[in-house]
Amino acid sequence: MDINPNKSLIEIADGSQYFDEEFKPVIGADSTETEVKTGYNVFLDGMEVKS
């Protein structure tokens, strides 16, 4: 991989930054699915939320 100082590491990284490309619904304390979906971003080491 060539390093380009004009681009961020995210722009030049190969492959997917996600553990699983599909965001999954959040399961509430009462075991019901919510409209909110989450996914783990491996590259940034954090959860992302879509609502």
N, C-alpha and C positions, 0 to 999 in steps of 0.2 A: 504494500500500500504506500503510495507516495503522499507525502505531507504537503498540503497546499495551505500557506498561511492566510489565504483569502477566504477559506471555507472552514466551517466549524467541523469538529470531529464527527458530529452526528451526520453531517452531509456527506462525508467521505467514507464512513464505516460501511463494511459489507454485511449483508444479511439483515435479518429482522432484529429490531431492538426489543421485541416482545417475547415473553416465554411462550405465550399462546396468542396467535393473531386475533382470536375471537374473544371479545369482552363478554364476561359472564354476569348474569343477574346476581345481585346481592340477596342473600337469604336472611330475612329478619329473625329476631329472637323467637318469634312465634312460628318459625319454619315456613313462612310464606315468601315467595319471590317478590322483589320490588322492581320498579321501573328503572332504578339506578343500576348501571352495569360497571364493573371494574375489570381492570387488566393490570398485570405486573410488567413494568418496563424494566427489563434486565439491564439495559445500557445505562439508564439513569438511576437504577436501584430504588425504584419507588412505584407505588400504586397510582394508577390513573383512573379517574372516575368520569363516566359519561352519563348524563341524565336526559 
